[in-house]
Amino acid sequence: MPALNDLALTVEEPEPDRFHWVLLEALDSGKAEVLDYRVYRRAARAEASYSNALVMGVAELQKISAARTSDPDT
């Protein structure tokens, strides 16, 4: 599992009015001025608004954080 500070949250709109949160994991590209990311997790279902998708993405980040806090071996 990546460190929390290596994750980024974004929202995509692949179809009009269908918003999906996406968690991205930072990768070490070897170049200091370039940040590379890959998809770590994404929403299973679309939300009706950007803000709803953003809130659901933040909730997913909170789940990841809570799992890390409760498991000291990670």
Residue, then its C-alpha position, 0 to 999 in steps of 0.5 A: m500500500p502506498a504512503l498516504n502522501d504519495l496519493a492524489l485524488t482527482v475526479e473524471e467526467p467520462e460522460p456528461d454528468r457522470f463523475h468518478w473519483v480516481l486515486l492516483e499513486a505517485l511513482d518515482s520517475g527518476k526526474a526531479e521535475v516530473l511527477d508520474y502517477r498511475v491509477y491506484r483505485r477508482a470509483a465503481r459507480a458514477e456520481a451525479s456531480y463533481s462535488n459528490a464524486l470528490v466527497m466519495g473520493v475523500a471518504e475512500l482516502q479516509k478509509i485507507s488512512a483508518a486502515r493504516t492507523s489500525d494496522p501498525d505493520t503497514 
